[in-house]
Amino acid sequence: MRIYGYCRVSTKEQNLDRQLIELEKYVDSRYIFKDKQSGKDMDRVEYQLLRKVAQRDDIIYIKSLDRLGRNKQQIKQELEYYKNEGVRIKILDIPTSMLDIPKGQEWLLDMINNLLIEVLSTMAEQERLNIKSRQAEGIAAAKDKGKHLGRPKAEYPLNWNEVYNKWKHGEVSAVKAMEQLELKKNTFYKLAKQYEG
């Protein structure tokens, strides 16, 4: 029997520390798999690696159900997969999943856990939908106010016309023009295309 842990946050900027502190009470830190990726699906590098290494009689600790994922159907499929593989999932925020039940009474624990998982996976999926909705509303509101979203627009350097004309007439190479304009390759060609358009 081996003991693993799994933790996840949605973006690279977010921090795993809170989950790690809780998981390390049960799992050696060397055996905790960590993803910094959305929970919209199960296609995550570390999670897929954990899925491959976990075998019958192993235990996987997870801080909360929404760390496994945010799609109700996929969460239920994954939990069913582990059950069929004989891998025990212990979710710290679901106390009944942490219990060790005597032989012959597993059905009671399964029934309780299935009810909790149904409720919590629905809540996890709903939270993801709420996040997407809030993002869409924020983007729409910003656009209505005329705000530019995304990267700032590239501006033409003061010496653009002079250097551009030299480049176009073959007096300087593109690399030399980029150096003189202090522009990266992508920005240079993007501005040139806009200018010519």
NULO-915634 format. One line per 10 residues: number of its first residue (from 1); their letters; for each residue z, y, x of C-alpha. Coordinates in pm, 1 decimal, always signed. Layout:
<recs>
NUM = A = Z:Y:X  ...
</recs>
This chain:
<recs>
1 = MRIYGYCRVS = +0.0:+0.0:+0.0  -101.1:+339.9:+133.0  +4.5:+678.5:+1.8  -239.3:+970.1:-18.2  -231.6:+1321.4:-154.2  -502.7:+1546.1:-291.8  -501.3:+1922.8:-334.8  -767.4:+2172.7:-433.3  -823.8:+2543.7:-479.9  -1141.8:+2695.1:-618.5
11 = TKEQNLDRQL = -1242.2:+2929.4:-334.3  -1215.5:+2954.4:+44.6  -1001.2:+3267.2:+7.5  -732.9:+3086.4:-193.2  -436.5:+2916.6:-28.9  -331.8:+2549.3:-49.2  +23.6:+2607.9:+80.5  +204.8:+2585.7:-254.7  +47.8:+2248.1:-332.6  +98.8:+2119.4:+21.4
21 = IELEKYVDSR = +471.2:+2201.4:+15.4  +512.5:+1988.8:-298.5  +286.8:+1703.3:-185.2  +451.5:+1673.6:+156.3  +773.1:+1566.7:-18.5  +592.1:+1239.2:-97.9  +297.9:+1214.0:+144.0  +254.7:+1241.7:+520.1  +46.8:+1558.6:+577.5  -212.7:+1356.0:+773.4
31 = YIFKDKQSGK = -304.6:+1172.4:+452.7  -352.8:+1472.6:+225.2  -714.4:+1543.9:+134.8  -792.0:+1913.8:+82.3  -1082.8:+2084.9:-93.4  -1158.9:+2453.4:-136.6  -1415.9:+2417.8:-410.8  -1455.3:+2460.4:-785.5  -1317.6:+2191.5:-1016.0  -1621.3:+2204.5:-1243.2
41 = DMDRVEYQLL = -1733.1:+1862.5:-1116.9  -1618.2:+1587.4:-881.7  -1883.3:+1648.3:-615.6  -1639.1:+1762.8:-344.4  -1644.8:+1636.5:+14.8  -1275.6:+1556.2:+63.9  -1231.6:+1422.3:-288.5  -1525.0:+1183.7:-249.9  -1381.3:+1067.1:+84.0  -1044.2:+999.6:-82.7
51 = RKVAQRDDII = -1220.9:+807.5:-358.3  -1384.5:+583.3:-96.6  -1069.4:+507.3:+104.1  -823.1:+448.5:-183.2  -781.7:+77.5:-259.4  -580.6:-150.4:-486.8  -203.9:-80.6:-481.5  -249.6:+259.8:-312.5  -89.8:+570.1:-461.9  -244.7:+916.8:-484.9
61 = YIKSLDRLGR = -21.5:+1217.9:-546.9  -164.9:+1532.8:-706.5  +30.8:+1849.7:-788.1  -122.6:+1904.4:-1133.0  -403.3:+1758.7:-1341.9  -623.5:+2068.9:-1312.2  -627.5:+2020.1:-931.8  -816.5:+1695.9:-993.8  -1074.9:+1882.5:-1199.5  -1152.3:+2119.6:-1484.5
71 = NKQQIKQELE = -1387.5:+1899.8:-1686.4  -1197.6:+1695.3:-1945.5  -1446.8:+1408.7:-1965.4  -1473.1:+1376.8:-1587.6  -1094.1:+1384.9:-1543.3  -1057.3:+1100.4:-1792.0  -1339.0:+903.5:-1624.4  -1177.4:+943.4:-1282.1  -835.2:+835.4:-1407.2  -995.6:+532.7:-1573.6
81 = YYKNEGVRIK = -1180.1:+452.1:-1250.1  -854.1:+453.4:-1050.0  -678.5:+244.8:-1314.2  -955.3:-17.7:-1295.9  -938.3:-10.9:-914.0  -561.0:-67.0:-922.5  -488.0:+273.1:-764.7  -187.1:+455.4:-908.4  -219.8:+831.1:-970.7  +106.4:+1024.1:-970.1
91 = ILDIPTSMLD = +82.8:+1380.6:-1097.6  +385.4:+1587.5:-1001.6  +358.9:+1807.6:-1311.5  +352.2:+1501.0:-1541.9  +697.3:+1345.3:-1492.0  +610.0:+1026.5:-1680.5  +331.2:+954.5:-1431.1  +599.7:+952.1:-1159.3  +810.2:+681.8:-1327.4  +817.6:+320.8:-1217.5
101 = IPKGQEWLLD = +823.0:+112.2:-1538.4  +940.8:-251.2:-1549.6  +673.8:-520.5:-1584.5  +566.4:-577.1:-1942.2  +633.7:-216.9:-2052.6  +335.2:-53.2:-1881.8  +172.0:-7.3:-2223.7  +442.0:+244.3:-2319.9  +385.1:+449.7:-2005.7  +7.9:+431.0:-2055.6
111 = MINNLLIEVL = +41.1:+555.2:-2412.8  +261.5:+850.9:-2312.3  +43.0:+940.8:-2014.9  -278.2:+916.1:-2218.5  -140.1:+1165.1:-2471.1  -30.8:+1405.9:-2198.3  -359.7:+1370.3:-2011.6  -556.6:+1440.2:-2330.1  -363.0:+1763.3:-2387.1  -357.4:+1878.1:-2022.9
121 = STMAEQERLN = -722.5:+1796.9:-1948.8  -822.5:+1990.2:-2262.3  -615.2:+2284.8:-2137.2  -770.4:+2261.2:-1786.9  -1122.4:+2261.2:-1929.2  -1040.1:+2549.2:-2164.9  -903.8:+2754.2:-1874.2  -1229.4:+2703.8:-1685.1  -1425.9:+2821.1:-1990.9  -1193.7:+3122.6:-2022.0
131 = IKSRQAEGIA = -1249.0:+3211.6:-1655.8  -1627.6:+3192.6:-1698.8  -1606.7:+3403.3:-2013.9  -1391.6:+3669.0:-1841.6  -1633.7:+3678.8:-1548.2  -1932.7:+3724.0:-1780.4  -1752.4:+4000.2:-1972.2  -1660.1:+4175.8:-1645.9  -2017.7:+4159.0:-1518.2  -2155.8:+4287.7:-1848.4
141 = AAKDKGKHLG = -1903.9:+4575.6:-1854.2  -1988.7:+4671.4:-1494.3  -2361.8:+4668.2:-1569.7  -2307.1:+4881.8:-1881.8  -2135.6:+5139.7:-1660.9  -2430.0:+5130.6:-1420.4  -2234.2:+4969.0:-1138.9  -2423.8:+4767.5:-881.5  -2291.5:+4412.5:-841.1  -2324.1:+4198.2:-532.7
151 = RPKAEYPLNW = -2403.8:+4311.9:-183.4  -2456.2:+4683.5:-129.5  -2822.8:+4781.1:-129.5  -2973.8:+4821.1:+215.8  -3060.6:+5180.6:+298.9  -3345.0:+5306.7:+514.2  -3228.0:+5433.3:+853.4  -3306.5:+5799.2:+934.2  -3570.3:+5698.1:+1189.6  -3737.7:+5447.7:+952.2
161 = NEVYNKWKHG = -4074.0:+5627.0:+908.7  -4122.9:+5681.4:+1281.2  -4035.0:+5324.3:+1386.5  -4209.4:+5161.7:+1090.2  -4535.9:+5343.3:+1171.4  -4515.5:+5241.8:+1538.7  -4459.7:+4879.9:+1432.7  -4747.4:+4888.4:+1182.9  -4983.3:+5029.9:+1446.8  -4881.8:+4763.5:+1699.1
171 = EVSAVKAMEQ = -4708.4:+5007.7:+1932.4  -4380.0:+4814.0:+1914.5  -4297.0:+4454.0:+1829.0  -4097.6:+4364.3:+1517.6  -3802.5:+4266.7:+1740.2  -3813.8:+4605.8:+1916.7  -3839.9:+4785.4:+1580.6  -3533.7:+4597.2:+1453.4  -3340.4:+4697.0:+1765.6  -3436.5:+5063.7:+1730.9
181 = LELKKNTFYK = -3345.5:+5062.7:+1360.6  -3029.0:+4855.7:+1421.3  -3128.8:+4616.3:+1141.8  -3109.0:+4241.2:+1108.3  -3431.9:+4048.1:+1060.1  -3385.5:+3980.7:+685.9  -3292.8:+4342.6:+611.5  -3583.7:+4476.9:+817.7  -3844.4:+4267.3:+635.4  -3682.4:+4332.5:+297.3
191 = LAKQYEG = -3697.1:+4709.3:+352.5  -4054.8:+4684.9:+485.4  -4160.3:+4493.9:+172.6  -3990.6:+4749.1:-54.9  -4145.4:+5036.0:+141.4  -4493.5:+4887.2:+116.6  -4445.7:+4813.3:-253.6
</recs>
